[in-house]
Amino acid sequence: MSELSAKLASFLAASGKRLDIELARNITVAKLRTRPFILRGAFNNPWTLRAVAPFRFYLQVDRDRDPRVRRIVDRQSPMRRDWTAPIGSTLTQDYALIARAPHPETGRMMLVIAGLSDKGTAAALEFVTNPKYLSRFAAGAPAGWERRNIEMVIQSNLVNDDWGEPRAIATYFW
């Protein structure tokens, strides 16, 4: 079990929930229909890419301009290009998408934790599991946000090739 998976399992265990870990290649739609689930990872997980494709914020390889650039796209501002991570470059910032919503194909509730790189995924996981970040977010969120579907973009500065403090820079509730 990876360090990120162990952190997530520990967080859920504290809430009395169990985490079953499956590799993306072993997942089927039938399995996704059985219970709520978490999709972790972005470009290494085709289930994540399919699940967020219809969302306001979604993940994309920037094939039009440079196929080595991964980005988070905002449907309301598709020309925006600042939430990017060039593959093979030394990054100073990373971004991640966090979403809690019904899966478009199964209707089951899902949580998506997907960074443009592994550092972005780690920062997003920290955001989701650390009460400090969740309470900071909740303080500025609209009333009743915890019962609504949500998409958010997380940004983290990278220091010495490791993620720094994550912060929500864009949110969408529906």
C-alpha positions in Angstrom: 0.0 0.0 0.0 1.4 3.4 -1.0 1.9 6.2 1.6 -1.0 8.1 0.0 -3.3 5.1 0.2 -2.3 4.4 3.8 -3.1 8.0 4.7 -6.5 7.8 3.1 -7.2 4.4 4.7 -6.2 5.8 8.1 -8.4 8.9 7.6 -11.4 6.8 6.7 -10.8 4.3 9.5 -11.0 7.2 12.0 -14.6 7.8 10.6 -15.5 4.1 10.9 -15.2 3.4 7.2 -13.1 0.8 5.3 -11.1 1.4 2.2 -10.8 -1.3 -0.4 -8.0 -0.5 -2.8 -8.2 -1.6 -6.4 -5.9 -0.9 -9.3 -7.6 1.1 -12.1 -7.1 -1.8 -14.5 -9.1 -4.1 -12.3 -12.1 -1.8 -11.9 -15.3 -2.5 -13.8 -18.5 -0.5 -14.1 -20.2 -3.3 -12.2 -17.8 -2.8 -9.3 -18.4 1.0 -9.3 -22.2 0.4 -9.1 -21.9 -1.4 -5.7 -21.0 1.5 -3.4 -19.4 5.0 -3.1 -15.8 5.1 -4.2 -12.7 7.2 -4.5 -10.8 7.8 -7.7 -7.2 8.7 -7.0 -4.8 9.9 -9.7 -5.4 11.7 -13.0 -3.6 10.7 -16.1 -2.6 7.3 -14.8 -6.3 6.5 -14.1 -8.7 6.3 -17.1 -11.6 6.1 -14.8 -10.8 9.5 -13.4 -10.5 11.1 -16.8 -13.9 9.6 -17.9 -15.6 10.6 -14.6 -14.6 14.2 -14.7 -14.9 14.7 -18.5 -18.5 16.3 -18.2 -17.7 18.4 -15.2 -17.0 22.2 -15.2 -13.4 21.5 -14.1 -11.8 18.6 -16.0 -8.4 17.2 -16.8 -6.8 17.4 -20.2 -3.5 16.8 -22.1 -3.1 20.0 -24.1 -2.8 18.2 -27.5 -3.7 21.5 -29.4 -0.6 23.4 -28.2 1.8 20.9 -26.6 1.1 17.2 -25.9 3.5 17.3 -23.0 1.3 19.8 -21.0 -1.3 18.5 -18.6 -3.9 20.9 -17.4 -7.1 21.5 -15.6 -9.7 23.2 -17.8 -12.5 25.4 -16.7 -15.5 25.1 -19.1 -16.5 28.6 -18.2 -13.0 29.9 -19.2 -11.5 27.3 -21.6 -8.8 29.5 -22.9 -7.3 29.9 -19.4 -3.9 28.1 -19.4 -2.4 28.8 -15.9 -3.5 25.5 -14.3 -0.8 23.5 -16.1 2.0 21.1 -15.4 4.5 20.4 -18.3 5.6 16.8 -18.3 9.4 16.5 -17.7 9.8 20.0 -16.4 10.8 21.1 -13.0 7.6 22.4 -11.6 7.3 25.3 -9.1 3.6 24.8 -8.7 1.2 21.9 -9.1 -2.6 21.8 -9.3 -5.2 19.2 -8.5 -8.8 18.5 -9.0 -11.0 17.4 -6.1 -14.6 16.5 -6.8 -17.4 15.0 -4.8 -20.3 14.2 -7.0 -22.3 11.3 -8.5 -20.3 9.3 -11.1 -21.8 10.2 -14.5 -22.3 6.6 -15.6 -23.2 4.8 -12.3 -24.9 7.5 -10.3 -22.9 6.3 -7.2 -21.2 9.0 -5.1 -17.5 9.4 -5.8 -14.6 11.4 -4.5 -11.9 12.4 -7.1 -8.4 13.3 -5.9 -6.4 13.9 -9.0 -3.2 16.0 -9.3 -1.5 17.1 -12.6 1.5 15.3 -11.1 2.0 13.0 -8.1 2.9 16.0 -6.0 -0.5 17.6 -6.8 -2.3 14.4 -5.9 -0.4 14.3 -2.6 -1.3 17.9 -1.8 -5.0 17.3 -2.7 -5.1 14.2 -0.5 -3.6 16.4 2.4 -6.3 19.0 1.7 -9.1 16.3 2.0 -7.7 14.5 5.1 -6.3 17.4 7.2 -8.9 19.1 9.4 -6.9 22.4 9.2 -7.5 22.7 5.5 -11.1 21.5 5.6 -12.1 24.0 8.3 -10.3 26.8 6.5 -12.3 25.9 3.4 -15.6 25.5 5.3 -15.2 28.9 6.8 -15.6 30.5 3.4 -17.9 28.1 1.8 -21.6 28.8 1.3 -24.1 27.4 3.9 -25.0 23.8 3.3 -22.0 23.1 1.1 -21.4 19.8 2.8 -24.6 18.4 1.2 -23.9 19.7 -2.3 -21.8 18.4 -5.1 -18.5 20.2 -5.3 -15.6 20.6 -7.7 -12.5 22.4 -6.6 -9.0 23.2 -8.0 -6.2 23.0 -5.5 -2.9 24.8 -5.9 0.3 24.0 -4.1 3.8 25.5 -4.4 6.5 23.0 -4.8 9.6 23.3 -2.7 12.7 21.0 -3.2 10.5 18.8 -5.4 7.9 18.3 -2.6 4.4 19.9 -2.2 3.7 22.8 0.0 0.5 23.9 1.7 -2.5 23.2 -0.5 -5.1 25.9 -1.0 -8.4 26.0 -2.9 -8.2 28.5 -5.8 -11.5 27.7 -7.6 -14.7 26.0 -6.5 -18.0 25.1 -8.1 -21.0 23.9 -6.2 -24.0 22.2 -7.8 
